[in-house]
């Protein structure tokens, strides 16, 4: 798997993904993420589970602590997820930059990747953290 600083001579790009400059792509990706979040909140309700089953019961201080730990875990996972993308980009020989916009975190590069490299970069967090969470 390899990255390239420029496209080969005569190469014509098939498609690009640019969530910063292409607002249509930005809204499609973010719209799909909102739909997935709604589905993840609605499905437990359809199965007869309530939010209380997930956050538990107890004194307000215990609930606040659980919610704080859950929120910290979410932010930690987001950072680890993007670091995983970046590690694979780096392994492909690209320079990586990390950032955080209002609605998302990202690992990015100006390099061009081969298809196998791009697939590895895209799937790395799912594979790595899927295995970690399955073991836990």
N, C-alpha and C positions, 0 to 999 in steps of 0.2 A: 504494500500500500504506500502510496506516495502522494505528495502535493507538489504543485508547480506554481512558481511566482507569476507566470504569464501563460496565456493560452498558446498552444502550438501554432505555427504559421499556417494560415488557411483554415483554421478551426472556426466553425460557426456555432455559437452557443444555441442549444435547443431551448433552454428555459433558465430563468434565474429566480431566486427567492430573495427578496429584499424587503423586509418588514419595516425598515426605517423610511425608505423613500416610496414604496408602493403601498398606498393607503388601502387599496382594495384587498391585497394579500393580508395586510395587518388586521383588517376588520374580519376577514374570513377566519383567520387563525384564532383571533380572540373570541369571535362569536362561537366557534366550535368549542373552545375551552369553557365558555360559560354554559353551553348546552351540556357538556359532559359533567360539569359541577352540579347542575340542576338534576341531571339523571342520578348522580351519586347521592344526592340528598333525597330524591323522591323514591328511589327503589327500596331503601330500608322501610319507608312508611308503607309502601305497598305490601311488604312482607310482614307488616304488623309490628315493626320495631319503632320505638320512639327515640327522640333525641336523648331522653333520660337514660335509655339503655347504654348510650355511648359515653355520656359524661358522668353518669352515676348520681347518687344522692349523698347527702351529708350536709355538714355545716357549710355556710357560704365560703369560709376561708379555704376549705378543702376543694370546693368546686373551682374557686379562683386559681388555686395552685394547679389543679389538673388542666384547666384551660390554658394557663400560662406555660406549662410544660408542653402541652400539645402545640401551642403556637411557636414556641422555641424550636420544637422538633421539626415543624413545617419549614421554618426559615433555614434550619441547619440542612435539611434534605435538599432544599432548593440550591444552596451553595454547593453541596457535595455533588448534586446532579450536574451542575454546570462545570465544576472542576473535572468531572469524569469526561464530559465532552472535550474539554480543553486538553486533558492528558492524552487522549487518542489523537487529537489534532497535532499535538506536539510530537507524538510518536510517528506521525506521518511526515514530520519535518517542517511543519508550518509554525510561524510565530502566532501566538494566541493573545487575544485581548479579552478581558472580562469587563462586564459592566452591568449596571442596573438602571433600567428606565422605570417610569412610574408604575407600569403594569407588569413588567417582566424582567428577569435576570437573563444574561446571555453570555455565551462564550463565542467569540467570533474570530475570523481570520480573513485576510485579503487573498489568501492562496486559493488555488483551484485544486480540487481533489478528484481522483479517479472515482468511478462508481463504487468499487469495493471499499475504498477508504471512506467515502461519504456514508455508505450503509453502516460501516463499523462505527463511525462517529455518531450517527443518529441512534443506533441501538445500544451503544455501550452502557448508558445509565440503566436502561431496562434490564440488561443482562447482569451487570455487576451488582446493582442494588437489589434486583430480584433474587439473586442467589443469597446475598447477605441477609435479606429479610426472611427468606425461606428457611435459612439455617437458624435464625433467631426465633 
